[in-house]
Amino acid sequence: MVSVSDIDSTRLLEGCVEAVRAAGRHALDHWGRRTETVEVTAHDVKLALDLECQAAAAEAIRRLFPDHAMLGEERGLRERGEFVWIIDPIDGTVNFSHGLPIWATSVAVQRRGHTLAGAVWLPEMGELYTATSAGSAAMNGRRLSVSETSDLSAGIVYTGMVETEGDGGVSLRVTTRLAAAVRKLRILGSAAAELCYVAAGRGDGYVETTIHVWDLAAGALLVERAGGRCEVLEDLGDYTLRFLATNGRIHEAARATILPALEPDRHPDLTS
């Protein structure tokens, strides 16, 4: 049994890395089963491998930290404790199921809500992103820094489109406003990968109007430790957020562009 006093961020990061490797290797080893679905909705799929990869990550963590809690995307893994490991076993499931290489395994660990360490692995890209709250962000051991872009109009911003009726058109309004304000919008289909790219200076910002904690826990830490800025614009409950991450330099301009689209009652011209 590992006591709290024995745990440091280096050991926690090692656990994150082991867990993302375990999940990612399982996905790669069973690549031929990537279309084996357990649930299909209008705009998403749930794979048998989502469940299996989460189990592989959880097993790797429990071997090292058996008394810690876990929060996972799949099948109601909602444990509570001082230390909570946050698992997204395949972020970018639709990409993965179609054979697109932009998908990731993501694991972070929090203590009392503060993220101490995180890792994101993009198996097909050969990129392992790591960070601790006390250190820097890195990709394959090379230190990362966010971009120098200071003008929103010159920036690349990653986002995603929410297709559900419950979104109330917020995602479309945000996307429309951003498209007019930035050089390019990019939708890659994996929040974890997009946040890694912001941390690596391959983009200048990321915004999602409906995103879950497990999609961004590790990626947000990477952005912050690479010199960027992250902000929860609104907590929607049930582990769901409206979220903005940037290189810091375009943050206020991006925020000012987005907020009116989140508050249509204050801006009647934005309602359909």
C-alpha positions as CSV (number, residue, x, y, z in Angstrom):
1,M,0.0,0.0,0.0
2,V,1.3,3.4,-1.0
3,S,0.9,6.2,1.6
4,V,0.1,9.8,0.6
5,S,3.4,11.0,2.1
6,D,5.4,8.7,-0.2
7,I,3.8,10.1,-3.4
8,D,5.5,12.8,-5.5
9,S,4.7,14.2,-8.9
10,T,7.4,12.1,-10.6
11,R,5.8,8.8,-9.4
12,L,2.4,10.1,-10.3
13,L,3.5,11.0,-13.8
14,E,5.0,7.5,-14.2
15,G,1.6,6.1,-13.4
16,C,0.0,8.3,-16.0
17,V,2.5,7.2,-18.6
18,E,2.0,3.5,-17.8
19,A,-1.8,3.9,-18.0
20,V,-1.9,5.7,-21.3
21,R,0.6,3.2,-22.7
22,A,-1.5,0.3,-21.5
23,A,-4.7,1.7,-23.0
24,G,-3.0,2.7,-26.3
25,R,-1.2,-0.6,-26.7
26,H,-4.5,-2.5,-26.2
27,A,-6.1,-0.3,-28.9
28,L,-3.3,-1.0,-31.3
29,D,-3.1,-4.7,-30.6
30,H,-6.8,-5.0,-31.4
31,W,-6.8,-2.6,-34.4
32,G,-8.8,-5.0,-36.5
33,R,-11.7,-4.7,-34.0
34,R,-11.9,-0.9,-34.3
35,T,-15.4,-1.0,-35.8
36,E,-16.8,-3.4,-33.1
37,T,-19.5,-1.1,-31.6
38,V,-21.6,-1.5,-28.4
39,E,-23.6,1.7,-29.0
40,V,-24.3,3.9,-32.0
41,T,-25.9,7.4,-31.8
42,A,-26.5,9.9,-34.5
43,H,-23.1,11.6,-34.2
44,D,-21.0,9.2,-32.1
45,V,-20.1,5.6,-31.5
46,K,-19.1,3.6,-28.4
47,L,-16.7,0.8,-29.1
48,A,-16.0,-2.4,-27.2
49,L,-12.4,-1.2,-27.2
50,D,-13.3,2.0,-25.4
51,L,-14.4,-0.2,-22.5
52,E,-11.4,-2.5,-22.7
53,C,-8.9,0.2,-23.0
54,Q,-10.3,2.0,-19.9
55,A,-10.0,-1.3,-18.0
56,A,-6.4,-1.7,-19.1
57,A,-5.6,1.9,-17.9
58,A,-7.4,1.4,-14.6
59,E,-5.5,-1.9,-14.0
60,A,-2.2,-0.2,-14.6
61,I,-3.1,2.5,-12.1
62,R,-4.4,0.1,-9.5
63,R,-1.2,-1.9,-9.5
64,L,0.7,1.3,-8.5
65,F,-1.9,3.1,-6.4
66,P,-4.5,0.6,-5.2
67,D,-6.1,3.0,-2.7
68,H,-6.7,5.9,-5.2
69,A,-10.0,6.7,-6.8
70,M,-10.8,6.8,-10.6
71,L,-13.0,8.9,-12.9
72,G,-13.4,7.4,-16.3
73,E,-15.5,8.2,-19.4
74,E,-16.9,4.7,-19.8
75,R,-19.6,2.8,-17.9
76,G,-20.0,4.9,-14.8
77,L,-16.5,4.9,-13.3
78,R,-17.2,7.7,-10.8
79,E,-15.2,7.1,-7.7
80,R,-14.4,9.7,-5.1
81,G,-11.2,10.2,-3.0
82,E,-8.4,12.5,-2.1
83,F,-6.5,11.3,-5.2
84,V,-8.6,10.8,-8.4
85,W,-7.2,9.4,-11.7
86,I,-9.1,10.7,-14.7
87,I,-9.1,8.4,-17.7
88,D,-10.1,8.9,-21.3
89,P,-9.2,5.6,-22.9
90,I,-9.7,6.6,-26.6
91,D,-10.2,10.3,-27.2
92,G,-11.3,10.6,-30.8
93,T,-13.2,7.4,-31.0
94,V,-14.9,8.2,-34.3
95,N,-11.5,9.0,-35.8
96,F,-10.1,5.7,-34.5
97,S,-13.0,3.7,-35.8
98,H,-12.5,5.2,-39.3
99,G,-8.8,4.5,-39.3
100,L,-7.8,8.2,-38.9
101,P,-4.6,8.5,-36.9
102,I,-5.6,11.5,-34.8
103,W,-6.7,9.9,-31.5
104,A,-5.2,9.7,-28.1
105,T,-5.2,8.0,-24.7
106,S,-5.3,10.5,-21.8
107,V,-4.8,10.1,-18.1
108,A,-4.4,12.8,-15.4
109,V,-4.3,12.6,-11.6
110,Q,-5.8,15.2,-9.3
111,R,-5.5,15.7,-5.6
112,R,-8.5,17.5,-4.1
113,G,-9.3,18.9,-7.6
114,H,-5.8,20.1,-8.4
115,T,-4.1,18.3,-11.3
116,L,-0.7,17.1,-10.3
117,A,0.4,15.1,-13.4
118,G,-0.9,14.1,-16.8
119,A,0.0,12.2,-19.9
120,V,-1.4,12.0,-23.4
121,W,-0.2,9.5,-25.9
122,L,-1.0,9.7,-29.7
123,P,0.0,6.1,-30.6
124,E,-0.1,6.4,-34.3
125,M,1.7,9.7,-34.3
126,G,4.5,8.4,-32.1
127,E,4.0,11.3,-29.6
128,L,3.9,11.1,-25.8
129,Y,3.0,14.3,-24.1
130,T,3.7,14.7,-20.3
131,A,3.5,17.3,-17.6
132,T,3.5,17.8,-13.9
133,S,2.2,20.7,-11.9
134,A,5.8,21.3,-10.6
135,G,7.6,20.9,-13.9
136,S,7.4,21.7,-17.6
137,A,5.4,20.2,-20.4
138,A,7.2,17.9,-22.8
139,M,6.7,15.8,-26.0
140,N,8.9,12.7,-26.2
141,G,11.1,14.3,-23.6
142,R,11.5,17.6,-25.4
143,R,10.3,20.7,-23.6
144,L,7.3,22.4,-25.1
145,S,6.3,26.1,-25.3
146,V,3.1,27.7,-26.6
147,S,3.2,29.8,-29.7
148,E,4.2,33.5,-29.9
149,T,1.0,34.6,-31.8
150,S,-0.4,37.7,-30.2
151,D,-3.1,38.7,-32.7
152,L,-6.2,36.6,-32.7
153,S,-6.7,37.3,-36.4
154,A,-3.4,35.5,-37.2
155,G,-4.2,32.5,-35.1
156,I,-5.3,28.9,-35.5
157,V,-7.9,27.9,-33.0
158,Y,-9.1,24.3,-32.6
159,T,-12.8,23.6,-31.7
160,G,-15.5,21.0,-32.1
161,M,-19.1,21.2,-33.2
162,V,-21.9,20.0,-30.9
163,E,-24.7,18.4,-32.9
164,T,-27.2,17.7,-30.1
165,E,-30.4,19.8,-29.8
166,G,-29.6,20.4,-26.1
167,D,-26.8,22.7,-27.1
168,G,-29.3,25.3,-28.1
169,G,-27.2,26.5,-31.0
170,V,-24.3,27.7,-28.7
171,S,-21.7,25.7,-30.5
172,L,-22.7,27.1,-33.9
173,R,-22.8,30.7,-32.7
174,V,-19.3,30.3,-31.2
175,T,-17.9,28.7,-34.3
176,T,-19.4,31.3,-36.5
177,R,-17.9,34.2,-34.5
178,L,-14.5,32.5,-34.2
179,A,-14.4,31.7,-37.9
180,A,-14.7,35.4,-38.7
181,A,-12.1,36.4,-36.1
182,V,-9.2,34.0,-36.6
183,R,-7.1,32.9,-39.5
184,K,-8.3,29.3,-39.5
185,L,-10.5,27.1,-37.4
186,R,-9.6,23.5,-37.2
187,I,-11.7,20.5,-36.0
188,L,-9.5,17.5,-35.5
189,G,-12.0,15.3,-33.5
190,S,-9.8,14.8,-30.4
191,A,-9.8,17.4,-27.7
192,A,-6.7,15.8,-26.0
193,A,-4.7,16.0,-29.2
194,E,-5.8,19.5,-29.9
195,L,-4.7,20.7,-26.4
196,C,-1.4,18.9,-26.9
197,Y,-1.0,20.9,-30.2
198,V,-1.7,24.2,-28.4
199,A,0.9,23.2,-25.8
200,A,3.4,22.4,-28.6
201,G,2.8,25.7,-30.4
202,R,1.0,24.0,-33.4
203,G,-2.0,26.1,-32.8
204,D,-2.9,29.1,-30.7
205,G,-6.1,28.2,-29.0
206,Y,-8.8,25.7,-28.3
207,V,-12.5,26.2,-27.3
208,E,-15.3,23.8,-26.7
209,T,-18.8,24.6,-25.6
210,T,-19.6,21.2,-24.3
211,I,-16.7,19.1,-23.2
212,H,-16.1,16.6,-20.4
213,V,-13.4,16.7,-17.7
214,W,-11.8,13.4,-18.9
215,D,-11.3,14.9,-22.4
216,L,-9.2,17.8,-21.1
217,A,-7.7,17.1,-17.7
218,A,-4.3,16.1,-18.9
219,G,-4.3,18.4,-21.9
220,A,-5.1,21.4,-19.9
221,L,-2.2,20.8,-17.6
222,L,0.1,20.5,-20.7
223,V,-1.1,23.9,-22.0
224,E,-0.5,25.6,-18.6
225,R,2.9,24.0,-18.1
226,A,3.9,25.1,-21.6
227,G,3.1,28.7,-20.7
228,G,-0.5,28.9,-21.8
229,R,-3.7,29.8,-20.1
230,C,-6.8,27.7,-19.5
231,E,-10.2,28.8,-18.3
232,V,-13.5,27.2,-17.4
233,L,-16.0,29.6,-19.0
234,E,-19.0,27.7,-17.5
235,D,-19.5,24.6,-15.4
236,L,-22.5,22.8,-16.9
237,G,-22.6,20.1,-14.2
238,D,-22.1,16.3,-14.5
239,Y,-18.4,16.7,-15.4
240,T,-19.3,18.9,-18.4
241,L,-17.7,22.3,-19.1
242,R,-17.5,25.2,-21.5
243,F,-13.7,25.6,-21.8
244,L,-11.1,27.9,-23.4
245,A,-7.3,27.3,-23.6
246,T,-4.9,29.5,-25.4
247,N,-1.3,30.5,-25.6
248,G,-2.2,33.3,-23.2
249,R,-1.4,36.1,-25.7
250,I,-4.7,35.8,-27.5
251,H,-6.8,34.8,-24.5
252,E,-8.6,38.0,-23.8
253,A,-9.4,38.6,-27.5
254,A,-10.7,35.0,-27.9
255,R,-12.7,35.3,-24.7
256,A,-14.3,38.5,-25.8
257,T,-15.2,36.9,-29.1
258,I,-16.8,33.8,-27.5
259,L,-18.7,35.2,-24.5
260,P,-21.4,37.0,-26.4
261,A,-22.3,33.7,-28.1
262,L,-22.6,32.0,-24.7
263,E,-25.0,34.8,-23.5
264,P,-27.5,35.3,-26.3
265,D,-30.1,36.9,-24.0
266,R,-27.7,39.8,-23.5
267,H,-27.0,39.9,-27.3
268,P,-30.3,39.5,-29.1
269,D,-28.7,39.9,-32.5
270,L,-27.0,36.5,-32.0
271,T,-30.1,34.4,-31.6
272,S,-30.9,32.5,-34.7
